[in-house]
Amino acid sequence: MGKILLFVHGTGVRATSYAATSGVIARKLQLHGLNEIRLERCLWGEEFGAKLSREGKSIPTYGETRSLEELVEDTSPALWTLLLQDPTFELSALVEARPTQAASASAADALLGNFDSLSSSEDFRLALLDMGLDHLVEQRRVNQAVRSALSDIARSESFQECALPPVAGQARHRDALARAVVAGIQKLSLDNNLPLLDAPNRNELVMRIGYLLADNAVDIKAASFAPLKGLATYWATWQGRRKRTSLTDASFPAAGDILRYQLHGKVLRDYICKCIRSFKDDDVYVLAHSLGGVASFETLIDNELPNVRALITFGSQAPFFYEIGALATLPLDKPFPTNFPAWSNFYDLNDPLSYVGKPIFGDLVSDYPIESGESFPASHSAYLHNTLFWQQLTALIK
């Protein structure tokens, strides 16, 4: 008999993103000394998730302007929210807030040269590995998705304008470029339903990239990496015009999965039950995110599965769905099953899609607050890179 950590993903996840997320979990298990825990799959999105079965014909203008979007993060939640929409936003703001004195030509050349060499930088590759972003690197350099994100930044109008005096080479230019790179990386994760870095790890990556962009180490030590002031003004004037196709591609899998679950939830619950029963001789710890937490909760309500030692949900809506009477397996007037396993529930006050269970279910659940430091929607995907989350998870399953 062994210990199984069965990972049940949330909305919008499909095979590629599930594999990358599983890689993050596997690495965290190793880092926290949980080598005896075997990670197993419960990938339901491919078969039971939402699909545009008529190629988006119900959506006006769908397919006319297809483009990949990007994401955000920073010390200022407001700035990072904007950067997740457009990683070059801060660069655009710098053009409007021009410094009165230009930096030296050598400083500008060094900064732009260092940015140009990032895609082939071994130090950049190692920085991503240190952050647990293994899915973004290849054997000798960062992968094509990251290279494309860097290329998109370099081709942007704001990047080109910042490459000219008086902005080029300024400390704020370097800071904004470092944040643009990390925002592009965060956006890749968000758009592909992968775990995002929480604020401490995100800010550490910004600092490390700032070192790589700096002309010298002495110069970087004085950097505060502080966001631009007066964001309210920029927020009021900034307009993000996302194409209907891109918006639909980004949102329909998640929204569609929820709608399909409300109508066809039993087939998903049966699938989760089948996965759990396939490990009948092992102790199973169900680790479930978002809608996966709702489905796993209902599966355990509706089935007697004695091999499940614990349900661990994060960013889950199960308590809220119960309170509004939206659970098929547990109506408000139905008693809670006496054989329900230990339930631990992680939530983040910055994640409006996470809920607490103790006020509803009392001692049947233990709630654990997590502070990712991210704003929504990044906060909903930032649990798996949070150190406290893994410390508490380790104590639960070790």
C-alpha positions in Angstrom: 0.0 0.0 0.0 1.3 3.4 -1.0 0.3 7.0 -0.9 -1.3 8.6 -4.0 -1.8 12.3 -4.7 -4.5 12.4 -7.3 -4.6 15.8 -9.0 -8.0 16.9 -10.3 -7.7 20.0 -12.3 -10.0 23.0 -12.6 -11.8 24.7 -15.5 -10.3 25.4 -18.9 -7.4 22.9 -18.4 -6.6 20.5 -21.2 -3.8 17.9 -21.8 -0.9 20.3 -22.5 -1.5 22.6 -19.5 -2.4 19.6 -17.3 1.0 18.0 -18.1 2.9 21.2 -17.3 0.9 21.8 -14.0 1.6 18.2 -13.0 5.3 18.9 -13.6 5.1 21.8 -11.1 3.4 19.6 -8.5 6.0 16.8 -9.0 8.8 19.2 -8.5 7.2 20.7 -5.4 6.7 17.2 -3.9 10.4 16.5 -4.4 11.5 19.9 -2.9 9.4 19.3 0.2 10.6 15.8 0.8 7.5 14.0 -0.3 9.3 11.5 -2.5 7.2 8.6 -1.2 4.0 10.3 -2.6 3.1 9.1 -6.1 1.4 11.7 -8.2 -1.4 10.3 -10.4 -3.6 11.8 -13.1 -7.2 12.7 -13.2 -7.4 14.6 -16.5 -11.1 15.2 -17.3 -11.0 18.3 -19.5 -10.2 16.5 -22.7 -13.2 14.3 -22.6 -15.7 16.1 -20.4 -14.7 19.8 -20.9 -16.4 22.3 -23.2 -15.7 22.4 -26.9 -16.9 24.7 -29.7 -18.6 21.9 -31.6 -19.6 24.2 -34.5 -16.2 26.0 -34.7 -17.6 29.1 -33.0 -20.3 29.9 -35.5 -22.6 31.3 -32.8 -20.0 34.0 -32.0 -20.1 37.2 -34.1 -16.9 37.9 -36.0 -15.3 34.8 -34.4 -12.2 33.7 -36.4 -11.7 37.0 -38.2 -8.9 38.2 -36.0 -7.2 35.4 -34.2 -4.4 36.4 -31.8 -2.7 35.1 -28.7 -3.1 37.4 -25.6 -0.6 37.9 -22.7 -0.5 38.4 -18.9 0.6 40.5 -15.8 2.2 40.8 -12.3 4.0 43.4 -10.1 4.6 45.0 -6.7 1.6 47.2 -7.4 -1.6 45.1 -7.9 -3.1 47.8 -10.2 0.0 47.9 -12.4 0.2 44.1 -12.6 -3.5 43.9 -13.5 -2.7 46.2 -16.5 0.4 44.3 -17.4 -1.5 41.0 -17.6 -3.6 42.6 -20.3 -0.6 44.3 -22.0 3.0 43.5 -20.8 4.2 46.7 -22.5 1.7 49.0 -20.7 4.4 50.4 -18.4 6.7 51.1 -21.4 3.9 53.1 -23.0 3.5 55.1 -19.8 7.2 55.8 -19.7 7.0 57.4 -23.1 4.4 59.8 -21.8 6.4 60.5 -18.6 9.7 61.3 -20.3 12.6 62.1 -18.0 14.1 65.6 -18.3 17.7 64.2 -18.7 18.8 61.4 -21.0 20.9 58.5 -20.0 24.3 57.9 -21.6 24.4 56.3 -25.0 26.5 53.4 -23.5 23.9 52.7 -20.8 21.1 52.6 -23.5 23.1 50.3 -25.7 24.0 48.0 -22.8 20.3 47.7 -21.7 19.0 47.0 -25.2 21.8 44.6 -25.9 21.2 42.7 -22.7 17.5 42.5 -23.5 18.2 41.2 -27.0 20.4 38.4 -25.7 17.9 37.2 -23.0 16.4 34.5 -25.3 19.8 32.8 -25.4 20.9 33.6 -21.9 21.8 30.6 -19.7 21.3 32.8 -16.6 17.7 33.6 -17.8 17.0 29.9 -18.4 18.3 29.0 -14.9 16.2 31.8 -13.3 13.1 30.2 -14.8 14.1 26.8 -13.6 14.7 28.2 -10.1 11.2 29.6 -10.1 9.8 26.2 -11.0 8.9 27.2 -14.6 10.4 24.1 -16.1 7.8 24.0 -18.9 9.2 27.2 -20.3 12.7 26.0 -20.9 14.4 23.6 -23.3 17.7 21.8 -22.9 19.9 24.9 -23.7 17.6 27.9 -23.7 14.1 29.2 -23.1 11.3 27.6 -25.2 9.7 29.1 -28.3 6.7 30.5 -26.4 9.0 32.6 -24.2 11.1 33.6 -27.2 7.9 34.7 -29.0 6.8 36.7 -25.9 10.2 38.5 -25.9 9.9 39.1 -29.6 6.4 40.6 -29.2 7.7 43.0 -26.6 10.6 44.0 -28.9 8.2 44.6 -31.9 5.8 46.7 -29.9 5.5 50.4 -30.6 6.2 51.3 -26.9 9.4 49.3 -26.9 10.6 51.1 -30.0 9.8 54.5 -28.5 11.5 53.7 -25.2 14.6 52.7 -27.1 15.2 56.4 -28.0 16.4 59.2 -25.8 15.6 60.5 -23.3 13.9 57.2 -22.0 16.5 54.7 -23.3 18.9 53.4 -20.6 17.2 55.0 -17.6 16.7 52.9 -14.5 12.9 53.1 -14.9 13.4 51.8 -18.5 15.2 48.8 -17.1 12.6 48.2 -14.4 9.8 48.4 -16.9 11.5 46.0 -19.3 12.1 43.5 -16.5 8.4 43.7 -15.5 7.3 43.4 -19.1 9.3 40.2 -19.5 7.8 38.7 -16.3 4.3 39.9 -17.3 4.8 38.1 -20.6 5.7 34.9 -18.8 2.8 35.2 -16.4 0.5 35.8 -19.3 1.7 32.7 -21.0 0.7 30.8 -17.9 -2.6 32.5 -17.6 -3.6 32.0 -21.2 -2.6 28.3 -21.1 -4.3 27.5 -17.7 -1.0 26.9 -15.9 0.0 27.9 -12.3 1.1 31.5 -12.0 3.9 32.7 -9.7 2.6 34.3 -6.5 3.8 37.9 -5.8 7.0 37.1 -3.8 8.3 34.7 -6.5 7.1 37.0 -9.3 9.0 39.9 -7.8 12.1 37.8 -7.2 12.0 36.9 -10.9 11.6 40.6 -11.8 14.7 41.4 -9.7 16.8 38.6 -11.3 15.9 39.7 -14.8 16.7 43.3 -13.8 20.2 42.1 -12.9 20.5 40.5 -16.3 19.4 43.7 -18.0 21.6 46.0 -15.9 24.8 47.5 -17.2 26.6 46.5 -13.9 25.8 45.1 -10.5 26.5 48.5 -8.8 23.9 50.1 -10.9 21.2 47.5 -10.0 21.7 47.8 -6.3 20.2 51.2 -6.2 17.1 50.1 -8.1 13.8 50.1 -6.2 11.8 48.4 -9.0 9.0 50.7 -7.9 6.0 51.0 -10.3 5.1 54.3 -11.9 3.2 56.8 -9.7 -0.2 58.2 -10.9 -1.5 54.9 -12.1 -5.1 56.1 -11.7 -4.5 58.6 -14.5 -3.0 56.0 -16.8 -5.8 53.5 -15.8 -8.4 56.1 -16.8 -6.9 56.8 -20.2 -5.7 53.3 -21.1 -8.1 51.3 -23.3 -7.6 47.6 -23.9 -9.4 46.5 -27.1 -9.4 42.7 -27.1 -10.7 41.0 -30.2 -13.9 38.9 -29.8 -12.1 35.8 -31.0 -9.2 36.2 -28.5 -11.6 36.9 -25.6 -13.7 33.9 -26.5 -10.7 31.6 -26.8 -9.5 32.7 -23.4 -12.8 32.5 -21.6 -15.1 29.9 -23.1 -13.3 26.7 -21.9 -13.5 27.8 -18.2 -17.1 29.2 -18.5 -18.2 26.3 -20.7 -16.8 23.7 -18.3 -18.9 25.2 -15.5 -22.1 25.2 -17.6 -21.4 21.7 -18.8 -20.8 20.5 -15.2 -24.2 21.9 -14.1 -25.9 19.9 -16.9 -23.7 16.8 -17.1 -21.9 16.7 -13.7 -22.6 13.0 -13.1 -20.4 11.8 -15.9 -17.5 13.8 -14.5 -18.2 12.5 -11.0 -18.3 9.0 -12.2 -15.0 9.5 -13.9 -13.4 10.8 -10.8 -14.8 7.9 -8.8 -13.3 5.5 -11.4 -9.9 7.1 -11.0 -10.0 6.8 -7.2 -11.2 3.2 -7.3 -8.3 2.3 -9.6 -6.1 2.8 -6.6 -8.2 0.8 -4.1 -5.1 -0.7 -2.5 -3.5 2.7 -1.8 -4.2 5.7 0.4 -5.5 8.4 -1.9 -5.2 12.1 -1.2 -7.3 14.1 -3.7 -5.8 17.4 -4.6 -8.4 19.4 -6.5 -8.5 22.9 -7.9 -11.5 25.2 -8.6 -14.3 23.3 -10.3 -12.3 20.1 -9.8 -12.8 20.7 -6.1 -16.5 21.0 -6.5 -16.7 17.8 -8.6 -14.4 15.9 -6.2 -16.4 17.1 -3.2 -19.6 15.9 -4.8 -18.0 12.6 -5.8 -17.1 11.9 -2.2 -20.6 12.9 -1.0 -22.2 10.5 -3.4 -19.8 7.5 -3.2 -18.3 5.5 -0.4 -14.6 5.5 -1.1 -12.7 4.2 1.9 -9.3 4.5 0.3 -9.6 8.3 0.2 -7.7 9.7 3.2 -8.2 13.4 2.5 -9.8 15.9 0.2 -7.6 18.9 -0.4 -9.3 21.7 -2.3 -7.8 25.1 -3.4 -9.6 27.9 -5.1 -12.8 25.9 -4.8 -16.4 27.0 -5.0 -17.9 24.0 -3.2 -19.0 25.8 0.0 -20.6 28.6 -2.0 -22.4 26.1 -4.4 -23.8 24.3 -1.4 -25.0 27.6 0.2 -26.9 28.6 -2.9 -28.3 25.1 -3.4 -26.4 24.4 -6.6 -25.0 21.0 -5.6 -26.8 18.0 -7.1 -25.5 15.5 -4.5 -26.0 17.6 -1.4 -29.2 19.6 -1.2 -29.6 21.9 1.8 -31.9 19.6 3.5 -29.7 16.5 3.1 -27.5 15.4 6.1 -23.7 15.4 5.5 -22.4 11.8 5.2 -20.7 10.5 8.3 -18.0 8.7 6.3 -16.7 11.8 4.5 -12.9 12.0 4.6 -10.8 14.8 6.2 -11.3 17.9 4.2 -8.7 20.8 3.9 -9.7 23.9 2.0 -7.2 26.6 0.8 -8.4 30.0 -0.1 -7.0 33.4 -1.0 -8.8 36.7 -0.2 -7.5 38.0 -3.5 -9.2 35.1 -5.3 -13.0 35.8 -5.5 -13.4 32.2 -6.8 -12.3 30.7 -3.5 -14.5 30.2 -0.5 -14.4 29.1 3.1 -16.1 26.0 4.3 -15.9 26.1 8.1 -18.7 28.7 8.7 -21.0 26.3 6.6 -19.7 22.8 7.5 -18.1 23.4 10.9 -15.5 20.9 12.0 -16.0 18.8 8.9 -13.5 21.1 7.1 -10.3 23.0 7.9 -9.8 26.3 6.0 -6.3 27.6 5.3 -5.7 31.2 4.1 -3.1 31.8 1.4 -1.7 35.2 0.4 -0.5 35.1 -3.1 -0.1 38.9 -3.4 -1.7 38.6 -6.9 -4.8 40.3 -8.1 -7.6 38.4 -9.9 -7.5 36.4 -12.2 -3.8 35.6 -11.5 -4.6 34.9 -7.8 -6.9 32.0 -8.8 -3.9 30.2 -10.4 -1.1 31.2 -8.0 -1.6 28.6 -5.2 0.9 25.9 -6.5 3.9 28.3 -6.4 3.1 29.5 -2.9 5.5 28.3 -0.2 3.0 28.4 2.7 0.6 26.3 0.6 3.2 23.6 0.3 4.3 23.7 3.9 0.8 23.1 5.0 0.1 20.5 2.4 3.2 18.6 3.4 1.9 18.5 7.0 -1.4 17.1 5.8 -0.1 14.2 3.7 3.3 13.3 5.1 
